[in-house]
Amino acid sequence: MRIGIYTNPERDQGCVVSRHLAQLILQHGAIPVVDEKCLGVSFSDIVGVEIDNYSSSDILMTLGGDGTFLSAVHLSGCQDIPIVGVNLGSVGFLQEILPEQLENAVIRLIASDYYIERRMMLSVSCYDPTGQHIETNLSMNDAVVSRGGSSRILTLDLTIDGVVLERVPGDGMIMSTPTGSTAYALAAGGPIVHPQLEIMMITPICPHTLHNRSYLASKTSEIVVEIVDYPHQALLAIDGRRDIYLTSGSRVVVHQADRYLQLIRLGPDNFFADLPQKIHMRGKAR
């Protein structure tokens, strides 16, 4: 078995935990894979570590916080590789393993003593005012249309399944998966949704209206957000990892992606049991 190690050197100072993980993987008979070009850190002094890109891995392990996990999901060629996170951050909604559990986790991973939880993802496409396709990306958490660097109100037209629902002036709009319901959408007042459900959420950001409600749409729905009469560049941010600037008349089209995130689970689903502590940790001073 080949196990990719993707770490955040800012969270793992000197890659101490990552190097320990590589040694544990070797000790228990598997091959650790590290992309030194991606990490900017050398592992060549550990005999048996394979230097390659992560697409050659059977499993991908991330070390850091939720942001590190999101970055790993967007690695080229890695979208279909099962992934599991080691929590070196403060919240860890997406992390399964604590540092002190590393050896036991490695043993179980190599023995295939785990199950795969499939998480819904979004396909996000954007088009210029003439209808010309700009690009399409996958999103695990959310796609956010915001006012970019301007303080001016951004007006958006929201359409679901061909029905024009409303014109929303404000700071923007978040289209999110259930996994993303505890991210930006939560801060904007959206609902908390169990990550194994398959629905899409549309949550306005600081709408300049007399109501502020999220929409929940079926996984088969198509969501269209169009920028209306905006004299500046609006910003489409996908998982906080890809920024695309759009002009007035541009459209963003969102629907369920044709692939799922393959999330490795070593234990039972404790989403609601863990939720209060994780939300508390997000606001805790460091």
C-alpha positions as a printed NumPy array, in Angstrom:
array([[  0.   ,   0.   ,   0.   ],
       [  1.181,   3.507,  -0.873],
       [  0.152,   6.222,   1.597],
       [  0.563,   9.858,   0.58 ],
       [  1.578,  12.367,   3.272],
       [  0.375,  15.924,   2.666],
       [  1.322,  18.304,   5.449],
       [  1.051,  21.962,   6.349],
       [  4.57 ,  23.002,   7.491],
       [  3.081,  25.955,   9.367],
       [  1.038,  23.571,  11.536],
       [  3.706,  20.874,  11.641],
       [  6.836,  22.849,  12.451],
       [  9.907,  21.102,  11.056],
       [  7.551,  18.378,   9.77 ],
       [  8.125,  16.511,  13.026],
       [  4.735,  14.753,  12.973],
       [  4.935,  14.073,   9.225],
       [  8.37 ,  12.489,   9.526],
       [  7.16 ,  10.353,  12.431],
       [  4.187,   9.295,  10.296],
       [  6.492,   8.299,   7.416],
       [  8.539,   6.131,   9.796],
       [  5.386,   4.472,  11.177],
       [  4.166,   3.676,   7.662],
       [  7.532,   2.063,   6.831],
       [  7.612,   0.201,  10.13 ],
       [  4.245,  -1.426,   9.409],
       [  5.073,  -2.483,   5.864],
       [  3.66 ,   0.205,   3.604],
       [  5.266,   2.899,   1.434],
       [  5.045,   6.59 ,   2.396],
       [  4.739,   8.893,  -0.636],
       [  5.778,  12.539,  -0.407],
       [  5.706,  15.229,  -3.099],
       [  8.625,  17.422,  -2.061],
       [  7.839,  19.953,  -4.812],
       [  4.385,  20.418,  -3.282],
       [  5.545,  20.646,   0.333],
       [  8.893,  22.365,  -0.128],
       [ 10.316,  20.041,   2.552],
       [ 12.832,  17.197,   2.056],
       [ 12.169,  13.67 ,   3.304],
       [ 15.039,  12.094,   1.358],
       [ 16.978,  11.255,   4.53 ],
       [ 14.312,   8.711,   5.576],
       [ 15.193,   5.485,   3.752],
       [ 12.156,   4.005,   2.02 ],
       [ 10.166,   7.207,   1.468],
       [  9.108,   7.486,  -2.157],
       [  9.337,  10.929,  -3.717],
       [  6.471,  11.202,  -6.187],
       [  3.277,  13.12 ,  -6.805],
       [  0.259,  12.187,  -4.724],
       [ -1.745,  10.779,  -7.619],
       [  0.258,   7.534,  -7.249],
       [ -1.064,   7.005,  -3.694],
       [ -3.693,   4.482,  -2.635],
       [ -4.613,   6.639,   0.386],
       [ -3.882,  10.279,   1.14 ],
       [ -3.262,  11.482,   4.707],
       [ -3.333,  15.21 ,   5.457],
       [ -1.723,  16.829,   8.493],
       [ -3.03 ,  20.245,   9.516],
       [ -6.413,  21.91 ,   9.834],
       [ -9.514,  21.955,   7.652],
       [ -7.776,  24.325,   5.221],
       [ -4.989,  21.784,   4.672],
       [ -7.594,  19.096,   4.05 ],
       [ -9.362,  21.303,   1.492],
       [ -6.076,  21.997,  -0.287],
       [ -5.388,  18.267,  -0.537],
       [ -8.833,  17.625,  -2.029],
       [ -7.941,  20.028,  -4.85 ],
       [ -4.572,  18.44 ,  -5.653],
       [ -4.332,  17.532,  -9.328],
       [ -5.163,  13.889,  -9.979],
       [ -6.19 ,  13.172,  -6.385],
       [ -9.948,  13.683,  -6.514],
       [-10.746,   9.954,  -6.468],
       [ -8.186,   8.911,  -3.833],
       [ -9.613,   8.104,  -0.369],
       [ -8.472,  10.757,   2.106],
       [ -8.153,  11.012,   5.879],
       [ -6.992,  13.897,   8.057],
       [ -4.725,  14.188,  11.1  ],
       [ -5.86 ,  17.156,  13.169],
       [ -3.081,  19.649,  13.872],
       [ -5.512,  22.595,  13.772],
       [ -7.94 ,  24.088,  16.267],
       [-11.307,  22.836,  14.974],
       [-10.905,  19.856,  12.679],
       [-14.394,  19.261,  11.276],
       [-12.802,  17.16 ,   8.534],
       [-10.056,  15.438,  10.562],
       [-10.474,  11.856,  11.764],
       [ -7.195,  11.27 ,  13.626],
       [ -5.486,  12.953,  16.591],
       [ -1.643,  12.972,  16.655],
       [ -1.523,  10.556,  19.606],
       [ -3.589,   8.063,  17.579],
       [ -1.189,   7.919,  14.624],
       [  0.263,   4.438,  15.069],
       [ -3.078,   2.774,  15.642],
       [ -4.502,   4.661,  12.661],
       [ -1.622,   3.548,  10.404],
       [ -2.101,  -0.087,  11.445],
       [ -5.814,   0.074,  10.669],
       [ -5.319,   1.865,   7.355],
       [ -2.796,  -0.698,   6.144],
       [ -5.137,  -3.504,   7.226],
       [ -8.058,  -1.795,   5.386],
       [ -9.869,  -1.634,   8.718],
       [-11.97 ,   1.398,   7.813],
       [-14.978,   2.378,   5.768],
       [-15.528,   5.034,   3.118],
       [-18.047,   7.821,   3.659],
       [-19.051,   9.46 ,   0.39 ],
       [-19.516,  13.221,   0.594],
       [-21.445,  15.178,  -2.002],
       [-19.488,  17.746,  -4.029],
       [-20.537,  20.623,  -6.294],
       [-19.726,  21.328,  -9.921],
       [-19.318,  25.103, -10.304],
       [-19.281,  26.712, -13.758],
       [-19.068,  30.397, -14.626],
       [-19.93 ,  32.263, -17.82 ],
       [-19.198,  35.773, -19.035],
       [-21.98 ,  38.237, -20.048],
       [-22.   ,  36.837, -23.62 ],
       [-22.579,  33.29 , -22.336],
       [-18.998,  32.215, -23.036],
       [-17.864,  29.483, -20.658],
       [-14.966,  30.621, -18.444],
       [-14.207,  27.52 , -16.397],
       [-15.644,  24.711, -14.266],
       [-14.358,  23.566, -10.89 ],
       [-15.273,  21.095,  -8.157],
       [-16.165,  22.281,  -4.672],
       [-16.239,  20.264,  -1.477],
       [-17.447,  23.07 ,   0.813],
       [-18.861,  26.029,  -1.078],
       [-18.878,  28.444,  -3.969],
       [-19.172,  32.081,  -2.88 ],
       [-20.106,  35.037,  -5.074],
       [-19.099,  38.245,  -3.28 ],
       [-18.531,  41.932,  -4.009],
       [-14.763,  41.513,  -4.32 ],
       [-12.685,  44.489,  -3.274],
       [-15.507,  47.039,  -3.457],
       [-17.717,  48.148,  -0.575],
       [-20.669,  48.703,  -2.922],
       [-23.773,  46.516,  -2.597],
       [-23.747,  43.536,  -4.974],
       [-27.113,  42.633,  -6.523],
       [-27.662,  39.021,  -7.544],
       [-30.536,  37.269,  -9.296],
       [-31.179,  33.779,  -7.93 ],
       [-32.735,  31.071, -10.117],
       [-33.393,  27.471,  -9.05 ],
       [-34.521,  24.884, -11.609],
       [-35.451,  27.588, -14.088],
       [-37.589,  29.545, -11.614],
       [-36.423,  33.095, -10.859],
       [-36.868,  33.308,  -7.084],
       [-35.641,  36.734,  -6.072],
       [-33.217,  39.602,  -6.564],
       [-30.903,  39.846,  -3.556],
       [-28.848,  42.984,  -2.858],
       [-26.132,  42.538,  -0.248],
       [-22.594,  41.258,   0.161],
       [-23.077,  38.121,  -1.916],
       [-24.317,  34.554,  -1.809],
       [-23.005,  31.151,  -0.687],
       [-23.841,  27.896,  -2.458],
       [-22.727,  25.063,  -0.194],
       [-22.742,  21.33 ,   0.328],
       [-23.815,  19.759,   3.623],
       [-20.101,  19.419,   4.446],
       [-19.801,  23.178,   3.94 ],
       [-22.778,  23.946,   6.179],
       [-20.411,  24.33 ,   9.155],
       [-18.063,  26.653,   7.247],
       [-18.833,  30.113,   5.777],
       [-22.541,  29.313,   5.447],
       [-22.792,  28.822,   9.215],
       [-21.296,  32.275,   9.854],
       [-23.815,  33.759,   7.425],
       [-26.733,  32.272,   9.363],
       [-27.292,  29.136,   7.303],
       [-28.569,  25.835,   8.74 ],
       [-26.351,  23.084,  10.118],
       [-26.867,  20.019,   7.921],
       [-25.6  ,  16.494,   8.497],
       [-22.776,  15.953,   5.984],
       [-24.159,  12.689,   4.637],
       [-27.333,  14.314,   3.363],
       [-27.394,  15.203,  -0.319],
       [-28.867,  18.663,  -0.713],
       [-27.581,  22.078,  -1.757],
       [-27.879,  25.233,   0.327],
       [-28.078,  28.823,  -0.888],
       [-27.415,  31.419,   1.817],
       [-27.356,  35.216,   1.262],
       [-24.515,  37.179,   2.863],
       [-25.761,  40.26 ,   4.75 ],
       [-28.757,  40.809,   2.418],
       [-30.159,  44.336,   2.303],
       [-33.732,  43.028,   2.55 ],
       [-36.417,  42.554,   5.202],
       [-35.802,  38.818,   5.347],
       [-32.725,  36.61 ,   5.461],
       [-33.409,  32.97 ,   4.734],
       [-31.441,  30.1  ,   3.213],
       [-32.882,  27.957,   0.446],
       [-32.445,  24.175,   0.476],
       [-32.471,  22.588,  -2.974],
       [-32.51 ,  18.993,  -4.149],
       [-29.259,  17.352,  -5.229],
       [-30.726,  17.206,  -8.753],
       [-31.372,  20.961,  -8.872],
       [-29.54 ,  23.564, -10.913],
       [-28.728,  26.858,  -9.213],
       [-27.975,  29.967, -11.26 ],
       [-26.687,  33.213,  -9.769],
       [-26.406,  36.21 , -12.107],
       [-24.611,  39.457, -11.334],
       [-26.859,  42.486, -11.913],
       [-25.696,  46.052, -12.711],
       [-22.428,  45.895, -10.785],
       [-19.802,  48.447, -11.9  ],
       [-16.905,  46.597, -10.259],
       [-15.477,  43.101, -10.444],
       [-17.339,  40.536,  -8.355],
       [-15.466,  37.548,  -6.985],
       [-16.306,  33.857,  -7.269],
       [-14.347,  31.887,  -4.637],
       [-14.407,  28.087,  -4.76 ],
       [-13.547,  26.432,  -1.435],
       [-11.429,  29.489,  -0.699],
       [ -8.82 ,  27.968,  -3.023],
       [ -9.724,  29.327,  -6.463],
       [-10.667,  32.966,  -7.164],
       [-12.359,  34.04 , -10.404],
       [-13.264,  37.671, -11.106],
       [-16.568,  38.282, -12.877],
       [-18.287,  41.315, -14.342],
       [-21.911,  42.471, -14.46 ],
       [-24.042,  40.048, -16.479],
       [-21.863,  37.038, -15.663],
       [-23.519,  33.873, -14.392],
       [-22.488,  31.126, -11.981],
       [-24.159,  27.741, -12.457],
       [-24.009,  25.143,  -9.682],
       [-25.2  ,  21.555,  -9.566],
       [-24.175,  18.279,  -7.982],
       [-20.825,  16.981,  -9.207],
       [-20.593,  13.562, -10.833],
       [-18.012,  12.422,  -8.268],
       [-17.966,  12.201,  -4.49 ],
       [-15.292,  12.906,  -1.927],
       [-14.034,   9.542,  -0.612],
       [-13.64 ,  10.247,   3.11 ],
       [-11.989,   7.534,   5.206],
       [-13.715,   6.878,   8.528],
       [-12.101,   4.86 ,  11.32 ],
       [-14.886,   5.308,  13.86 ],
       [-18.624,   5.911,  14.136],
       [-20.438,   9.027,  13.   ],
       [-20.327,  11.476,  15.927],
       [-21.184,  14.614,  13.943],
       [-23.829,  16.05 ,  16.268],
       [-22.05 ,  14.88 ,  19.429],
       [-18.811,  16.617,  18.369],
       [-20.476,  19.728,  16.958],
       [-20.812,  21.859,  20.16 ],
       [-17.149,  21.457,  21.114],
       [-15.884,  22.143,  17.593],
       [-17.977,  25.296,  17.249],
       [-16.775,  26.432,  20.689],
       [-13.14 ,  25.858,  19.669],
       [-13.599,  27.995,  16.545],
       [-14.254,  31.069,  18.692],
       [-11.735,  30.279,  21.408],
       [ -8.869,  32.746,  21.825],
       [ -5.419,  31.328,  21.177]])
